[in-house]
Amino acid sequence: MTSRLDVSLLTPELLARYDRPGPRYTSYPTAPQFSAAFGEASYRERLAAAARRADQPLSMYVHLPFCEARCTFCGCNVVISPRRGPEEPYLAALDSELELLAEALAPRRRLSQLHWGGGTPTYLDPAQCERLFEAITSRFPLADGAEVALEIDPCVTTMEHLATLRRLGFNRVSMGLQDLDPAVQEAVRRVQPLGLTREQVMEARRLGFVSVNIDLIYGLPLQTESGFRTTVRAVIRELAPDRVACFSYAHVPWIKPHQRALETGALPTGWEKFRLFLGAAEEFTAAGYRFVGFDHFARPGDELALALDEDRVHRNFMGYTVMPASDQVGIGVTAIGDVAGAYTANQKKLASYQRGVAAGGLPIERGVLRSSEDELRRAVIHRIICSLALDYQWVERSFGIDPRAHFADALAALQPMAADGLVELEADGLRVTPAGRFFLRNLCMPFDAYLAAAAAGPTYSRTV
């Protein structure tokens, strides 16, 4: 989508029909279906299966949980430590886990994708970053053309960090920004001047990072449509990011108690909140960015924009990507993996994680082995999210079933959405409309076999 959005279908009444709790579908089955019954023995079985495809690419996510201070909007798994020190035993634990994983996956597989997330990966000093990178690549070498990315907080990242990371081989960087309004920044305890971020964007490009991503968040206290448009225009004009993730703030204080510090009366909700994202989408697409789906935008010429045109977009726990991998391993506390037909989740508590690997055990806390039905529904959901369409013949060829009959209930549930202009239901498949891109989570939910049996009480953030 390279021109201005047609927003004529997007009304408060339409939003009210679809703004409900629902999964983000970074996985299917989703996290509530993970179980402690899937433990280390199950994980080792999956790793043994993955080891038999040593010639296929491997993706790795490394979780670095430390932050100097807590932002009140944060939904990540973090460890707050203003003083340095706890990262050293954690780095030792990561080294131990990497060794255990290398033994289980022997012979070595090359990484097509390596991503450091957090927390704040640049909480580590440059020398620590180099030690960790060498611990990874000495066991899992980078494939030619690998995507090597990390998230940084410009407030704690130095020019030495950027130079070291680029020298090591990192080629993509993602910077959190949230909002440029000083009042909003104060409210969420993340004061970050535009000039600071601009300096780091310029230095990253000078050093040769091929892609710079900016993360924004809408739905924060005190945000207004006009104010958020001002932020987006400044981001486009001053930073010109290659990709943008414009996330919906997920207010889940039953999961993240620190979010109670935000004044809920000041949080935009419903149509007011949706207008923030709609305004941002209008600004980005008017500036030539492609609306990839969910909350992602990419500049023309960026690999993600090209992949969208060529139906090569993929999605994993790290978001949209053009780098497919048959397996994704998660390293570190709370890290999530996708290995040989199973999702895996590491220990949530730092002390338990470190004790487990010190004792020689892979630090798995829970997971889920996907059934054949799970694989079918997972593939369908990913096609809707990544291809913005579902070809029935593709389903028949891939899984040997008639999707019209197999998904009769789901297709019936999509009829009201078709009447609302969010999806086109044809004899040969379904296609997401431009308006439907704002409601991808809702369009996936009818194919989710677990939602009807979901436990009572709040589980998911709202879909819009």
Contacts in CASP RR format, 6 or more apart in sequence:
PFRMAT RR
TARGET T0000
AUTHOR 0000-0000-0000
METHOD contacts of the structure
MODEL  1
MTSRLDVSLLTPELLARYDRPGPRYTSYPTAPQFSAAFGEASYRERLAAA
ARRADQPLSMYVHLPFCEARCTFCGCNVVISPRRGPEEPYLAALDSELEL
LAEALAPRRRLSQLHWGGGTPTYLDPAQCERLFEAITSRFPLADGAEVAL
EIDPCVTTMEHLATLRRLGFNRVSMGLQDLDPAVQEAVRRVQPLGLTREQ
VMEARRLGFVSVNIDLIYGLPLQTESGFRTTVRAVIRELAPDRVACFSYA
HVPWIKPHQRALETGALPTGWEKFRLFLGAAEEFTAAGYRFVGFDHFARP
GDELALALDEDRVHRNFMGYTVMPASDQVGIGVTAIGDVAGAYTANQKKL
ASYQRGVAAGGLPIERGVLRSSEDELRRAVIHRIICSLALDYQWVERSFG
IDPRAHFADALAALQPMAADGLVELEADGLRVTPAGRFFLRNLCMPFDAY
LAAAAAGPTYSRTV
1 285 0 8 1.000
1 290 0 8 1.000
1 291 0 8 1.000
1 434 0 8 1.000
2 285 0 8 1.000
2 288 0 8 1.000
2 290 0 8 1.000
2 300 0 8 1.000
3 285 0 8 1.000
3 286 0 8 1.000
4 282 0 8 1.000
4 285 0 8 1.000
4 286 0 8 1.000
5 278 0 8 1.000
5 281 0 8 1.000
5 282 0 8 1.000
5 285 0 8 1.000
5 291 0 8 1.000
5 434 0 8 1.000
6 434 0 8 1.000
6 435 0 8 1.000
7 278 0 8 1.000
7 282 0 8 1.000
7 435 0 8 1.000
9 420 0 8 1.000
9 421 0 8 1.000
9 422 0 8 1.000
9 435 0 8 1.000
10 274 0 8 1.000
10 278 0 8 1.000
10 435 0 8 1.000
10 438 0 8 1.000
12 271 0 8 1.000
14 420 0 8 1.000
15 270 0 8 1.000
15 271 0 8 1.000
15 274 0 8 1.000
15 464 0 8 1.000
16 270 0 8 1.000
16 271 0 8 1.000
17 416 0 8 1.000
17 420 0 8 1.000
18 417 0 8 1.000
18 422 0 8 1.000
18 439 0 8 1.000
18 442 0 8 1.000
18 463 0 8 1.000
18 464 0 8 1.000
19 270 0 8 1.000
19 274 0 8 1.000
19 462 0 8 1.000
19 463 0 8 1.000
19 464 0 8 1.000
20 442 0 8 1.000
20 462 0 8 1.000
20 463 0 8 1.000
21 458 0 8 1.000
21 459 0 8 1.000
21 460 0 8 1.000
21 461 0 8 1.000
21 462 0 8 1.000
21 463 0 8 1.000
22 441 0 8 1.000
22 445 0 8 1.000
22 451 0 8 1.000
22 459 0 8 1.000
22 460 0 8 1.000
22 461 0 8 1.000
22 462 0 8 1.000
22 463 0 8 1.000
23 30 0 8 1.000
23 441 0 8 1.000
23 444 0 8 1.000
23 445 0 8 1.000
23 448 0 8 1.000
23 451 0 8 1.000
23 460 0 8 1.000
24 30 0 8 1.000
24 441 0 8 1.000
24 460 0 8 1.000
24 461 0 8 1.000
25 381 0 8 1.000
25 385 0 8 1.000
25 441 0 8 1.000
25 444 0 8 1.000
26 315 0 8 1.000
26 316 0 8 1.000
26 317 0 8 1.000
26 319 0 8 1.000
27 317 0 8 1.000
27 336 0 8 1.000
27 338 0 8 1.000
27 343 0 8 1.000
27 378 0 8 1.000
28 374 0 8 1.000
28 377 0 8 1.000
28 378 0 8 1.000
28 381 0 8 1.000
28 382 0 8 1.000
28 448 0 8 1.000
29 343 0 8 1.000
29 368 0 8 1.000
29 370 0 8 1.000
29 374 0 8 1.000
29 378 0 8 1.000
29 450 0 8 1.000
30 448 0 8 1.000
30 450 0 8 1.000
31 345 0 8 1.000
32 450 0 8 1.000
32 454 0 8 1.000
32 455 0 8 1.000
32 459 0 8 1.000
33 368 0 8 1.000
33 450 0 8 1.000
34 343 0 8 1.000
34 345 0 8 1.000
34 366 0 8 1.000
34 367 0 8 1.000
34 368 0 8 1.000
35 366 0 8 1.000
35 367 0 8 1.000
35 368 0 8 1.000
36 365 0 8 1.000
36 366 0 8 1.000
37 366 0 8 1.000
38 342 0 8 1.000
38 344 0 8 1.000
38 364 0 8 1.000
38 366 0 8 1.000
38 367 0 8 1.000
38 368 0 8 1.000
38 369 0 8 1.000
39 364 0 8 1.000
39 365 0 8 1.000
39 366 0 8 1.000
39 367 0 8 1.000
40 361 0 8 1.000
40 362 0 8 1.000
40 364 0 8 1.000
42 342 0 8 1.000
42 364 0 8 1.000
42 367 0 8 1.000
42 369 0 8 1.000
43 339 0 8 1.000
43 342 0 8 1.000
43 344 0 8 1.000
43 362 0 8 1.000
43 364 0 8 1.000
44 104 0 8 1.000
44 362 0 8 1.000
46 339 0 8 1.000
46 340 0 8 1.000
46 341 0 8 1.000
46 342 0 8 1.000
46 344 0 8 1.000
46 369 0 8 1.000
47 101 0 8 1.000
47 104 0 8 1.000
47 105 0 8 1.000
47 339 0 8 1.000
47 340 0 8 1.000
48 104 0 8 1.000
49 339 0 8 1.000
49 340 0 8 1.000
50 105 0 8 1.000
50 326 0 8 1.000
50 327 0 8 1.000
50 339 0 8 1.000
50 340 0 8 1.000
51 104 0 8 1.000
51 105 0 8 1.000
51 106 0 8 1.000
51 107 0 8 1.000
53 326 0 8 1.000
53 327 0 8 1.000
54 105 0 8 1.000
54 107 0 8 1.000
54 108 0 8 1.000
54 109 0 8 1.000
56 109 0 8 1.000
56 325 0 8 1.000
56 326 0 8 1.000
56 327 0 8 1.000
57 109 0 8 1.000
57 110 0 8 1.000
57 111 0 8 1.000
57 112 0 8 1.000
57 113 0 8 1.000
57 143 0 8 1.000
57 323 0 8 1.000
57 324 0 8 1.000
57 325 0 8 1.000
57 326 0 8 1.000
58 105 0 8 1.000
58 109 0 8 1.000
58 110 0 8 1.000
58 111 0 8 1.000
58 112 0 8 1.000
58 140 0 8 1.000
58 325 0 8 1.000
58 326 0 8 1.000
58 327 0 8 1.000
58 328 0 8 1.000
58 329 0 8 1.000
59 111 0 8 1.000
59 112 0 8 1.000
59 113 0 8 1.000
59 114 0 8 1.000
59 115 0 8 1.000
59 316 0 8 1.000
59 318 0 8 1.000
59 323 0 8 1.000
59 325 0 8 1.000
59 327 0 8 1.000
59 328 0 8 1.000
59 329 0 8 1.000
60 111 0 8 1.000
60 113 0 8 1.000
60 114 0 8 1.000
60 115 0 8 1.000
60 136 0 8 1.000
60 140 0 8 1.000
60 328 0 8 1.000
60 329 0 8 1.000
60 330 0 8 1.000
60 331 0 8 1.000
61 115 0 8 1.000
61 117 0 8 1.000
61 317 0 8 1.000
61 318 0 8 1.000
61 328 0 8 1.000
61 329 0 8 1.000
61 330 0 8 1.000
61 331 0 8 1.000
61 335 0 8 1.000
61 336 0 8 1.000
61 337 0 8 1.000
62 94 0 8 1.000
62 114 0 8 1.000
62 115 0 8 1.000
62 116 0 8 1.000
62 117 0 8 1.000
62 132 0 8 1.000
62 136 0 8 1.000
62 330 0 8 1.000
62 331 0 8 1.000
62 332 0 8 1.000
62 335 0 8 1.000
63 77 0 8 1.000
63 117 0 8 1.000
63 118 0 8 1.000
63 119 0 8 1.000
63 330 0 8 1.000
63 331 0 8 1.000
63 332 0 8 1.000
63 333 0 8 1.000
63 334 0 8 1.000
63 335 0 8 1.000
63 346 0 8 1.000
64 116 0 8 1.000
64 117 0 8 1.000
64 118 0 8 1.000
64 119 0 8 1.000
64 120 0 8 1.000
64 121 0 8 1.000
64 123 0 8 1.000
64 124 0 8 1.000
65 76 0 8 1.000
65 77 0 8 1.000
65 78 0 8 1.000
65 79 0 8 1.000
65 90 0 8 1.000
65 118 0 8 1.000
65 119 0 8 1.000
65 333 0 8 1.000
65 334 0 8 1.000
65 350 0 8 1.000
66 78 0 8 1.000
66 79 0 8 1.000
66 80 0 8 1.000
66 81 0 8 1.000
66 86 0 8 1.000
66 87 0 8 1.000
66 90 0 8 1.000
66 119 0 8 1.000
66 120 0 8 1.000
66 123 0 8 1.000
66 124 0 8 1.000
67 74 0 8 1.000
67 78 0 8 1.000
67 79 0 8 1.000
67 80 0 8 1.000
67 81 0 8 1.000
67 118 0 8 1.000
67 119 0 8 1.000
67 120 0 8 1.000
67 123 0 8 1.000
67 153 0 8 1.000
68 80 0 8 1.000
68 81 0 8 1.000
68 82 0 8 1.000
68 120 0 8 1.000
68 123 0 8 1.000
68 156 0 8 1.000
69 80 0 8 1.000
69 82 0 8 1.000
69 189 0 8 1.000
70 78 0 8 1.000
70 80 0 8 1.000
70 189 0 8 1.000
70 258 0 8 1.000
71 188 0 8 1.000
71 189 0 8 1.000
71 190 0 8 1.000
72 187 0 8 1.000
72 188 0 8 1.000
72 189 0 8 1.000
72 258 0 8 1.000
72 259 0 8 1.000
72 261 0 8 1.000
72 262 0 8 1.000
73 178 0 8 1.000
73 188 0 8 1.000
73 190 0 8 1.000
73 217 0 8 1.000
73 220 0 8 1.000
73 249 0 8 1.000
73 259 0 8 1.000
73 262 0 8 1.000
74 256 0 8 1.000
74 258 0 8 1.000
75 250 0 8 1.000
75 252 0 8 1.000
75 255 0 8 1.000
75 256 0 8 1.000
75 259 0 8 1.000
76 118 0 8 1.000
76 119 0 8 1.000
77 118 0 8 1.000
77 119 0 8 1.000
77 333 0 8 1.000
77 334 0 8 1.000
77 348 0 8 1.000
78 118 0 8 1.000
78 119 0 8 1.000
79 86 0 8 1.000
79 119 0 8 1.000
79 333 0 8 1.000
79 350 0 8 1.000
81 87 0 8 1.000
84 125 0 8 1.000
86 350 0 8 1.000
87 123 0 8 1.000
87 124 0 8 1.000
87 128 0 8 1.000
89 354 0 8 1.000
90 333 0 8 1.000
90 350 0 8 1.000
90 354 0 8 1.000
91 124 0 8 1.000
91 128 0 8 1.000
91 131 0 8 1.000
91 132 0 8 1.000
91 135 0 8 1.000
93 332 0 8 1.000
93 353 0 8 1.000
93 354 0 8 1.000
93 357 0 8 1.000
93 358 0 8 1.000
94 132 0 8 1.000
94 135 0 8 1.000
94 331 0 8 1.000
94 332 0 8 1.000
95 135 0 8 1.000
96 357 0 8 1.000
96 358 0 8 1.000
96 360 0 8 1.000
97 331 0 8 1.000
97 332 0 8 1.000
97 357 0 8 1.000
97 362 0 8 1.000
97 363 0 8 1.000
98 135 0 8 1.000
98 136 0 8 1.000
98 139 0 8 1.000
98 140 0 8 1.000
98 331 0 8 1.000
99 139 0 8 1.000
100 357 0 8 1.000
100 360 0 8 1.000
100 361 0 8 1.000
100 362 0 8 1.000
101 139 0 8 1.000
101 329 0 8 1.000
101 331 0 8 1.000
101 362 0 8 1.000
102 108 0 8 1.000
102 139 0 8 1.000
102 140 0 8 1.000
104 362 0 8 1.000
105 329 0 8 1.000
108 139 0 8 1.000
108 140 0 8 1.000
108 141 0 8 1.000
109 140 0 8 1.000
109 327 0 8 1.000
110 140 0 8 1.000
110 141 0 8 1.000
110 142 0 8 1.000
110 143 0 8 1.000
110 146 0 8 1.000
111 136 0 8 1.000
111 137 0 8 1.000
111 140 0 8 1.000
111 141 0 8 1.000
111 142 0 8 1.000
111 143 0 8 1.000
111 146 0 8 1.000
112 143 0 8 1.000
112 145 0 8 1.000
112 146 0 8 1.000
112 147 0 8 1.000
112 323 0 8 1.000
112 324 0 8 1.000
112 325 0 8 1.000
113 146 0 8 1.000
113 147 0 8 1.000
113 148 0 8 1.000
113 149 0 8 1.000
113 318 0 8 1.000
113 321 0 8 1.000
113 323 0 8 1.000
113 325 0 8 1.000
113 328 0 8 1.000
114 136 0 8 1.000
114 142 0 8 1.000
114 146 0 8 1.000
114 147 0 8 1.000
114 148 0 8 1.000
114 149 0 8 1.000
115 147 0 8 1.000
115 149 0 8 1.000
115 150 0 8 1.000
115 318 0 8 1.000
116 149 0 8 1.000
116 150 0 8 1.000
116 151 0 8 1.000
117 150 0 8 1.000
117 151 0 8 1.000
118 151 0 8 1.000
119 151 0 8 1.000
120 151 0 8 1.000
120 152 0 8 1.000
120 153 0 8 1.000
120 156 0 8 1.000
121 129 0 8 1.000
121 150 0 8 1.000
121 151 0 8 1.000
121 152 0 8 1.000
122 129 0 8 1.000
122 150 0 8 1.000
122 152 0 8 1.000
122 153 0 8 1.000
122 156 0 8 1.000
122 157 0 8 1.000
122 158 0 8 1.000
122 161 0 8 1.000
123 156 0 8 1.000
124 132 0 8 1.000
125 161 0 8 1.000
126 158 0 8 1.000
126 160 0 8 1.000
126 161 0 8 1.000
126 163 0 8 1.000
126 164 0 8 1.000
126 165 0 8 1.000
129 161 0 8 1.000
129 164 0 8 1.000
129 165 0 8 1.000
129 168 0 8 1.000
130 164 0 8 1.000
130 168 0 8 1.000
133 168 0 8 1.000
133 169 0 8 1.000
136 331 0 8 1.000
142 148 0 8 1.000
142 169 0 8 1.000
146 323 0 8 1.000
147 171 0 8 1.000
147 172 0 8 1.000
147 321 0 8 1.000
147 322 0 8 1.000
147 323 0 8 1.000
148 169 0 8 1.000
148 170 0 8 1.000
148 171 0 8 1.000
148 172 0 8 1.000
149 170 0 8 1.000
149 171 0 8 1.000
149 172 0 8 1.000
149 173 0 8 1.000
149 174 0 8 1.000
149 211 0 8 1.000
149 318 0 8 1.000
150 165 0 8 1.000
150 170 0 8 1.000
150 172 0 8 1.000
150 173 0 8 1.000
150 174 0 8 1.000
151 173 0 8 1.000
151 174 0 8 1.000
151 175 0 8 1.000
151 176 0 8 1.000
151 215 0 8 1.000
152 161 0 8 1.000
152 173 0 8 1.000
152 174 0 8 1.000
152 175 0 8 1.000
152 176 0 8 1.000
152 200 0 8 1.000
153 175 0 8 1.000
153 176 0 8 1.000
154 175 0 8 1.000
154 176 0 8 1.000
154 192 0 8 1.000
154 196 0 8 1.000
154 197 0 8 1.000
154 200 0 8 1.000
155 190 0 8 1.000
155 191 0 8 1.000
155 192 0 8 1.000
155 196 0 8 1.000
157 200 0 8 1.000
159 200 0 8 1.000
159 203 0 8 1.000
162 173 0 8 1.000
162 200 0 8 1.000
162 203 0 8 1.000
162 204 0 8 1.000
162 207 0 8 1.000
162 209 0 8 1.000
163 207 0 8 1.000
165 173 0 8 1.000
166 204 0 8 1.000
166 207 0 8 1.000
166 208 0 8 1.000
166 209 0 8 1.000
170 209 0 8 1.000
171 208 0 8 1.000
171 209 0 8 1.000
171 210 0 8 1.000
171 211 0 8 1.000
172 209 0 8 1.000
172 210 0 8 1.000
172 211 0 8 1.000
172 212 0 8 1.000
172 213 0 8 1.000
173 204 0 8 1.000
173 209 0 8 1.000
173 211 0 8 1.000
173 212 0 8 1.000
173 213 0 8 1.000
174 212 0 8 1.000
174 213 0 8 1.000
174 214 0 8 1.000
174 215 0 8 1.000
174 245 0 8 1.000
175 197 0 8 1.000
175 200 0 8 1.000
175 201 0 8 1.000
175 212 0 8 1.000
175 213 0 8 1.000
175 214 0 8 1.000
175 215 0 8 1.000
176 192 0 8 1.000
176 214 0 8 1.000
176 215 0 8 1.000
176 216 0 8 1.000
177 192 0 8 1.000
177 197 0 8 1.000
177 214 0 8 1.000
177 215 0 8 1.000
177 216 0 8 1.000
177 235 0 8 1.000
178 184 0 8 1.000
178 185 0 8 1.000
178 188 0 8 1.000
178 190 0 8 1.000
178 192 0 8 1.000
178 215 0 8 1.000
178 216 0 8 1.000
178 217 0 8 1.000
178 220 0 8 1.000
179 185 0 8 1.000
179 188 0 8 1.000
179 216 0 8 1.000
179 217 0 8 1.000
179 220 0 8 1.000
179 223 0 8 1.000
179 228 0 8 1.000
179 231 0 8 1.000
180 194 0 8 1.000
180 230 0 8 1.000
180 231 0 8 1.000
180 234 0 8 1.000
180 235 0 8 1.000
181 222 0 8 1.000
181 223 0 8 1.000
181 227 0 8 1.000
181 228 0 8 1.000
181 230 0 8 1.000
181 231 0 8 1.000
182 191 0 8 1.000
183 222 0 8 1.000
184 220 0 8 1.000
184 221 0 8 1.000
184 222 0 8 1.000
184 223 0 8 1.000
185 191 0 8 1.000
185 192 0 8 1.000
187 220 0 8 1.000
187 221 0 8 1.000
187 222 0 8 1.000
187 262 0 8 1.000
187 263 0 8 1.000
187 266 0 8 1.000
188 220 0 8 1.000
188 221 0 8 1.000
188 262 0 8 1.000
194 234 0 8 1.000
194 238 0 8 1.000
195 238 0 8 1.000
197 214 0 8 1.000
197 239 0 8 1.000
198 238 0 8 1.000
198 239 0 8 1.000
201 212 0 8 1.000
201 239 0 8 1.000
201 241 0 8 1.000
204 212 0 8 1.000
205 212 0 8 1.000
210 242 0 8 1.000
211 242 0 8 1.000
211 243 0 8 1.000
211 302 0 8 1.000
211 303 0 8 1.000
212 239 0 8 1.000
212 241 0 8 1.000
212 242 0 8 1.000
212 243 0 8 1.000
213 241 0 8 1.000
213 242 0 8 1.000
213 243 0 8 1.000
213 244 0 8 1.000
213 245 0 8 1.000
214 235 0 8 1.000
214 239 0 8 1.000
214 241 0 8 1.000
214 243 0 8 1.000
214 244 0 8 1.000
214 245 0 8 1.000
215 244 0 8 1.000
215 245 0 8 1.000
215 246 0 8 1.000
215 247 0 8 1.000
216 231 0 8 1.000
216 232 0 8 1.000
216 235 0 8 1.000
216 244 0 8 1.000
216 245 0 8 1.000
216 246 0 8 1.000
216 247 0 8 1.000
216 280 0 8 1.000
217 246 0 8 1.000
217 247 0 8 1.000
217 248 0 8 1.000
217 249 0 8 1.000
218 228 0 8 1.000
218 246 0 8 1.000
218 247 0 8 1.000
218 248 0 8 1.000
218 249 0 8 1.000
218 268 0 8 1.000
218 273 0 8 1.000
218 276 0 8 1.000
218 277 0 8 1.000
218 280 0 8 1.000
219 248 0 8 1.000
219 249 0 8 1.000
219 267 0 8 1.000
219 268 0 8 1.000
219 273 0 8 1.000
219 276 0 8 1.000
220 249 0 8 1.000
220 267 0 8 1.000
220 268 0 8 1.000
221 262 0 8 1.000
221 263 0 8 1.000
221 266 0 8 1.000
221 267 0 8 1.000
222 266 0 8 1.000
223 268 0 8 1.000
223 276 0 8 1.000
224 268 0 8 1.000
224 276 0 8 1.000
225 272 0 8 1.000
225 275 0 8 1.000
225 276 0 8 1.000
225 279 0 8 1.000
228 276 0 8 1.000
228 279 0 8 1.000
228 280 0 8 1.000
229 279 0 8 1.000
229 280 0 8 1.000
229 283 0 8 1.000
232 279 0 8 1.000
232 280 0 8 1.000
232 283 0 8 1.000
232 284 0 8 1.000
233 283 0 8 1.000
235 241 0 8 1.000
235 244 0 8 1.000
236 283 0 8 1.000
236 284 0 8 1.000
236 287 0 8 1.000
240 299 0 8 1.000
241 299 0 8 1.000
242 298 0 8 1.000
242 299 0 8 1.000
242 302 0 8 1.000
243 296 0 8 1.000
243 297 0 8 1.000
243 298 0 8 1.000
243 299 0 8 1.000
243 302 0 8 1.000
243 304 0 8 1.000
244 284 0 8 1.000
244 289 0 8 1.000
244 296 0 8 1.000
244 297 0 8 1.000
244 298 0 8 1.000
245 295 0 8 1.000
245 296 0 8 1.000
246 277 0 8 1.000
246 280 0 8 1.000
246 281 0 8 1.000
246 284 0 8 1.000
246 295 0 8 1.000
246 296 0 8 1.000
246 297 0 8 1.000
247 295 0 8 1.000
248 273 0 8 1.000
248 277 0 8 1.000
248 295 0 8 1.000
248 461 0 8 1.000
248 462 0 8 1.000
248 464 0 8 1.000
249 267 0 8 1.000
250 461 0 8 1.000
250 462 0 8 1.000
251 259 0 8 1.000
251 262 0 8 1.000
251 264 0 8 1.000
251 267 0 8 1.000
251 461 0 8 1.000
252 259 0 8 1.000
252 458 0 8 1.000
252 461 0 8 1.000
253 259 0 8 1.000
253 260 0 8 1.000
254 458 0 8 1.000
267 273 0 8 1.000
268 276 0 8 1.000
270 464 0 8 1.000
273 464 0 8 1.000
274 438 0 8 1.000
274 464 0 8 1.000
277 295 0 8 1.000
277 438 0 8 1.000
277 464 0 8 1.000
278 438 0 8 1.000
281 291 0 8 1.000
281 297 0 8 1.000
281 438 0 8 1.000
284 291 0 8 1.000
284 297 0 8 1.000
285 291 0 8 1.000
285 297 0 8 1.000
288 299 0 8 1.000
288 300 0 8 1.000
289 297 0 8 1.000
289 298 0 8 1.000
289 299 0 8 1.000
289 300 0 8 1.000
290 297 0 8 1.000
290 298 0 8 1.000
290 299 0 8 1.000
290 300 0 8 1.000
290 304 0 8 1.000
290 305 0 8 1.000
290 308 0 8 1.000
291 297 0 8 1.000
291 434 0 8 1.000
291 437 0 8 1.000
292 298 0 8 1.000
292 304 0 8 1.000
292 305 0 8 1.000
292 308 0 8 1.000
292 313 0 8 1.000
292 320 0 8 1.000
293 320 0 8 1.000
293 385 0 8 1.000
293 388 0 8 1.000
293 437 0 8 1.000
293 440 0 8 1.000
294 320 0 8 1.000
294 385 0 8 1.000
294 437 0 8 1.000
294 440 0 8 1.000
294 441 0 8 1.000
296 304 0 8 1.000
296 319 0 8 1.000
296 320 0 8 1.000
298 304 0 8 1.000
298 305 0 8 1.000
298 308 0 8 1.000
299 305 0 8 1.000
303 322 0 8 1.000
304 313 0 8 1.000
304 320 0 8 1.000
304 321 0 8 1.000
304 322 0 8 1.000
306 312 0 8 1.000
306 322 0 8 1.000
307 313 0 8 1.000
307 322 0 8 1.000
311 387 0 8 1.000
312 322 0 8 1.000
313 320 0 8 1.000
313 321 0 8 1.000
313 322 0 8 1.000
313 386 0 8 1.000
313 387 0 8 1.000
314 320 0 8 1.000
314 321 0 8 1.000
314 322 0 8 1.000
314 323 0 8 1.000
314 324 0 8 1.000
314 382 0 8 1.000
314 386 0 8 1.000
315 321 0 8 1.000
315 382 0 8 1.000
315 385 0 8 1.000
315 386 0 8 1.000
316 325 0 8 1.000
316 328 0 8 1.000
316 338 0 8 1.000
317 328 0 8 1.000
317 336 0 8 1.000
317 337 0 8 1.000
317 338 0 8 1.000
320 386 0 8 1.000
327 338 0 8 1.000
327 339 0 8 1.000
327 340 0 8 1.000
328 337 0 8 1.000
328 338 0 8 1.000
328 339 0 8 1.000
329 337 0 8 1.000
329 339 0 8 1.000
330 336 0 8 1.000
330 337 0 8 1.000
330 344 0 8 1.000
330 346 0 8 1.000
331 346 0 8 1.000
332 346 0 8 1.000
332 353 0 8 1.000
332 363 0 8 1.000
333 346 0 8 1.000
333 347 0 8 1.000
333 348 0 8 1.000
333 349 0 8 1.000
333 350 0 8 1.000
333 353 0 8 1.000
333 363 0 8 1.000
334 345 0 8 1.000
334 346 0 8 1.000
334 347 0 8 1.000
334 348 0 8 1.000
335 345 0 8 1.000
335 346 0 8 1.000
336 343 0 8 1.000
336 344 0 8 1.000
336 345 0 8 1.000
336 346 0 8 1.000
337 343 0 8 1.000
337 344 0 8 1.000
337 345 0 8 1.000
338 344 0 8 1.000
341 369 0 8 1.000
341 370 0 8 1.000
341 375 0 8 1.000
342 367 0 8 1.000
342 368 0 8 1.000
342 369 0 8 1.000
342 370 0 8 1.000
343 367 0 8 1.000
343 368 0 8 1.000
343 370 0 8 1.000
344 364 0 8 1.000
344 367 0 8 1.000
345 364 0 8 1.000
345 365 0 8 1.000
345 366 0 8 1.000
345 367 0 8 1.000
346 353 0 8 1.000
346 363 0 8 1.000
346 364 0 8 1.000
346 365 0 8 1.000
347 353 0 8 1.000
347 356 0 8 1.000
347 363 0 8 1.000
347 364 0 8 1.000
347 365 0 8 1.000
348 365 0 8 1.000
352 363 0 8 1.000
352 365 0 8 1.000
353 363 0 8 1.000
356 363 0 8 1.000
357 363 0 8 1.000
370 378 0 8 1.000
373 449 0 8 1.000
376 395 0 8 1.000
376 399 0 8 1.000
376 401 0 8 1.000
376 406 0 8 1.000
377 447 0 8 1.000
377 448 0 8 1.000
377 449 0 8 1.000
379 395 0 8 1.000
379 398 0 8 1.000
379 399 0 8 1.000
380 390 0 8 1.000
380 395 0 8 1.000
380 403 0 8 1.000
380 407 0 8 1.000
380 447 0 8 1.000
381 444 0 8 1.000
381 447 0 8 1.000
381 448 0 8 1.000
383 389 0 8 1.000
383 390 0 8 1.000
383 391 0 8 1.000
383 394 0 8 1.000
384 390 0 8 1.000
384 430 0 8 1.000
384 432 0 8 1.000
384 440 0 8 1.000
384 443 0 8 1.000
384 444 0 8 1.000
384 447 0 8 1.000
385 440 0 8 1.000
385 444 0 8 1.000
388 431 0 8 1.000
388 432 0 8 1.000
388 437 0 8 1.000
389 429 0 8 1.000
389 430 0 8 1.000
389 431 0 8 1.000
389 432 0 8 1.000
390 403 0 8 1.000
390 429 0 8 1.000
390 430 0 8 1.000
391 428 0 8 1.000
391 429 0 8 1.000
392 402 0 8 1.000
392 403 0 8 1.000
392 404 0 8 1.000
392 428 0 8 1.000
392 429 0 8 1.000
393 428 0 8 1.000
395 401 0 8 1.000
395 403 0 8 1.000
396 402 0 8 1.000
396 403 0 8 1.000
403 429 0 8 1.000
404 411 0 8 1.000
407 446 0 8 1.000
407 447 0 8 1.000
409 446 0 8 1.000
410 446 0 8 1.000
410 447 0 8 1.000
411 425 0 8 1.000
411 430 0 8 1.000
411 446 0 8 1.000
413 446 0 8 1.000
414 423 0 8 1.000
414 425 0 8 1.000
414 430 0 8 1.000
414 443 0 8 1.000
414 446 0 8 1.000
415 425 0 8 1.000
417 423 0 8 1.000
417 436 0 8 1.000
417 439 0 8 1.000
417 442 0 8 1.000
417 443 0 8 1.000
418 424 0 8 1.000
418 425 0 8 1.000
421 433 0 8 1.000
421 435 0 8 1.000
421 436 0 8 1.000
422 432 0 8 1.000
422 433 0 8 1.000
422 435 0 8 1.000
422 436 0 8 1.000
422 439 0 8 1.000
422 442 0 8 1.000
422 443 0 8 1.000
423 430 0 8 1.000
423 431 0 8 1.000
423 432 0 8 1.000
423 433 0 8 1.000
423 436 0 8 1.000
423 443 0 8 1.000
424 430 0 8 1.000
424 431 0 8 1.000
424 433 0 8 1.000
432 440 0 8 1.000
432 443 0 8 1.000
436 443 0 8 1.000
438 464 0 8 1.000
439 463 0 8 1.000
439 464 0 8 1.000
441 463 0 8 1.000
441 464 0 8 1.000
442 463 0 8 1.000
442 464 0 8 1.000
445 451 0 8 1.000
445 463 0 8 1.000
END
